[in-house]
Amino acid sequence: MRGVITLRDVMANLGLVRREFGSLCVVRCLLAALSRRRTTFLEVALRLKDS
């Protein structure tokens, strides 16, 4: 298990992510996946606002 989010993961769970974490988290996940930045979902979802 890599733990890195992929565009496929985001698209497969789009509704769940939006419902539980909000639309801004969906956008951040999509941007991270499209930029091919190696990051985990938790790093994106729980990002501090001052970062």
C-alpha positions, 0 to 999 in steps of 0.5 A: 500500500502506497498511501498516496492519493491518485486521481482515480481514488479521488474520483471514486470517492468524490461524494464521500470526500465532499460530504465528510470534508467539504468542497474545498477538500475535494478541490485540494485533492483534485489539485494534488492528484493532477499535479502528481504531488506525492501526498496522502489524503490526510495531508491534504484533508487535515492541512492547517490553514496557516500552511 
